Amino acid sequence: MARTTTAGGKTPAQMFALVFGVVYLLVGVLGFAVTGFDQFASEQGDKLIIFEVNPLHNIVHILLGAVWLGAAKNHASAKGANTFIGAAYLLVFVLGIVGVLQFLAIDKGLVPDQWLHLASGALSVYFGTAGAEGGRSPATA
């Protein structure tokens, strides 16, 4: 199947990695404006909009954003990063529900953080697998 690219020459996998990389990097930096740098792994986080974060959680967002941005440079690395991060986020969804990630200020149960992890994980896996290439480009149809 031919890869579909955007006007900038990026595949869907690369665009997803680029967009999510920027978003997660910004969320991590903005998180520090809310939490500061103390109480590093506190179970009781501060609210960034409706999501609880703590400094360790912010660092995780910054690292994931950096990985996605670095991977967005080529198609294969974007696919790999999207698949790996997506699978990790789906695992975080399950672990968060049962309550083993409270050191990241992720409350037990189906809280807003869990829904975001599920959506991020599912989208990321999609853009690492079936949605990575895009459909047929008009030139090859």
Secondary structure, DSSP 8 states (H G I E B T S, - for coil): ------TTS--HHHHHHHHHHHHHHHHHHHHHHHH-SSSTT-SS-EEETTEEE-HHHHHHHHHHHHHHHHHTTSHHHHHHHHHHHHHHHHHHHHHHHHT--GGGT--SSS-HHHHHHHHHHHHHHHHHTTTSS-S--TTT-
